[in-house]
Structures are given as structure tokens and as C-alpha cells.
């Protein structure tokens, strides 16, 4: 399959790339904010001013994570309806294409080939 035969726009695999970083940042913002709130003995009346930055940042990050997840899932469904996938294991019954070139990485029904990511 050629790249021109694929659906236009970002692929499902491209949507999934930033999720590890975004999720880690979300976890750290939430953990640090919650720990700092309780460790400083803050109450509703004595919330430290810097928490007014941490909590909205965590909320915004959560909204971005939800958007990226839903956009990636929607694109994965559209790709499956078009007869291919760019995700590693979501649709083993479909051929997996390289998200950049459109080259077939795995034929339909084959197990995912291990990749050497240490290079």
C-alpha cells in the first residue's frame, strides 16, 4: 500500500506517540500537587498560591490526554474500516502499515515482529 492510499491526516500511531509523556506529566502534577497540599497542612482557607498554578495545569493536561486518546481511537476505527491499521496490536486481523511510508509491516493475521529499539 502506498502512503497516498492511506487516510489523510495524522495516523492512529501518530496520535498515540505523545501519550507516555503527557500521562507522566499528568501523574507528576497530580501527585506533587496533592502531596504538597496535604504536607503543607493546607485547608480551603489556606491554599498556597502556587497550587493555583499546579491544579489548573493538571486539569489542562488531563483534558489534552483525553482529547489525544479519543482522537487516536477515532482514527484507529477509521483506519480499520479502511482495511488497515497503524497501531501495533489493536487489529491483528488487519495488515499493519508504517505510519510514515505506508509500507506493510505485518500481514493480516501475523504476530507483531519484535523491533530493536536500542539503536
C-alpha positions as CSV (number, residue, x, y, z in Angstrom):
1,X,0.0,0.0,0.0
2,X,1.2,3.5,-0.8
3,X,1.1,6.5,1.6
4,X,-1.4,8.1,-0.8
5,X,-3.8,5.2,-0.3
6,X,-3.9,5.8,3.5
7,X,-6.4,8.1,5.1
8,X,-5.4,11.8,5.2
9,X,-4.2,13.4,8.4
10,X,-2.4,12.0,11.4
11,X,-2.4,8.3,11.8
12,X,-3.6,6.5,14.9
13,X,0.0,5.6,15.7
14,X,1.0,9.3,15.4
15,X,-1.8,10.3,17.9
16,X,-0.5,7.7,20.4
17,X,3.1,8.9,20.4
18,X,2.8,11.8,22.9
19,X,0.7,9.8,25.4
20,X,3.5,8.4,27.5
21,X,4.9,11.9,28.1
22,X,1.6,13.5,28.7
23,X,0.4,10.8,31.1
24,X,3.7,11.0,33.0
25,X,3.4,14.8,33.3
26,X,-0.2,14.4,34.4
27,X,0.7,11.9,37.1
28,X,3.6,14.0,38.4
29,X,1.5,17.2,38.5
30,X,-1.3,15.4,40.4
31,X,1.0,13.6,42.8
32,X,3.1,16.7,43.6
33,X,0.0,18.9,43.9
34,X,-1.9,16.5,46.2
35,X,1.2,15.7,48.3
36,X,2.1,19.4,48.7
37,X,-1.5,20.3,49.6
38,X,-1.6,17.8,52.4
39,X,2.0,18.1,53.6
40,X,1.7,21.8,54.0
41,X,-1.4,21.4,56.1
42,X,-3.4,23.5,53.7
43,X,-7.1,23.9,54.1
44,X,-9.7,25.5,51.9
45,X,-8.9,28.8,53.6
46,X,-5.1,28.5,53.4
47,X,-4.4,27.1,50.0
48,X,-0.8,28.1,49.0
49,X,-0.9,30.4,45.9
50,X,1.4,28.2,43.8
51,X,-1.3,25.4,44.0
52,X,-3.5,27.7,41.9
53,X,-1.0,27.1,39.1
54,X,-0.4,23.3,39.7
55,X,-4.1,22.2,39.8
56,X,-5.2,24.1,36.6
57,X,-2.1,22.8,34.9
58,X,-3.0,19.2,35.8
59,X,-6.6,19.8,34.7
60,X,-5.5,21.2,31.3
61,X,-3.1,18.3,30.9
62,X,-5.9,15.8,31.7
63,X,-8.1,17.5,29.1
64,X,-5.3,17.2,26.5
65,X,-4.7,13.5,27.4
66,X,-8.4,12.8,27.0
67,X,-8.5,14.6,23.6
68,X,-5.4,12.8,22.3
69,X,-6.8,9.4,23.4
70,X,-10.2,9.9,21.8
71,X,-8.6,11.3,18.6
72,X,-6.3,8.3,18.4
73,X,-9.2,5.9,19.0
74,X,-11.4,7.5,16.4
75,X,-8.6,7.4,13.8
76,X,-7.9,3.7,14.7
77,X,-11.5,2.9,14.0
78,X,-11.5,4.8,10.7
79,X,-8.3,3.0,9.7
80,X,-9.8,-0.4,10.5
81,X,-12.8,0.5,8.3
82,X,-10.4,1.4,5.5
83,X,-8.8,-2.1,5.9
84,X,-5.6,-1.4,7.6
85,X,-4.1,-0.4,11.0
86,X,-1.0,1.6,12.0
87,X,-1.2,0.5,15.7
88,X,0.8,-2.4,17.0
89,X,-1.8,-4.7,18.4
90,X,-5.2,-3.2,18.2
91,X,-6.4,-5.0,15.0
92,X,-4.3,-8.2,14.4
93,X,-6.7,-9.3,11.7
94,X,-5.7,-6.3,9.5
95,X,-2.4,-5.5,7.9
96,X,-0.2,-3.1,9.9
97,X,1.2,-0.3,7.9
98,X,4.1,2.0,8.7
99,X,2.5,5.3,9.7
100,X,5.0,7.3,7.7
101,X,5.6,5.4,4.5
102,X,2.5,3.2,4.2
103,X,4.8,0.1,3.8
104,X,3.3,-3.1,5.1
105,X,5.0,-4.0,8.4
106,X,2.8,-7.1,9.2
107,X,0.4,-9.0,7.1
108,X,-3.1,-9.6,8.3
109,X,-3.1,-12.4,10.9
110,X,0.6,-12.4,11.6
111,X,2.1,-11.7,15.0
112,X,3.8,-8.4,15.5
113,X,7.5,-8.6,14.7
114,X,9.8,-7.6,17.6
115,X,11.7,-4.4,17.0
116,X,15.1,-3.5,18.3
117,X,14.6,-0.1,19.9
118,X,18.0,0.2,21.4
119,X,19.6,1.5,18.2
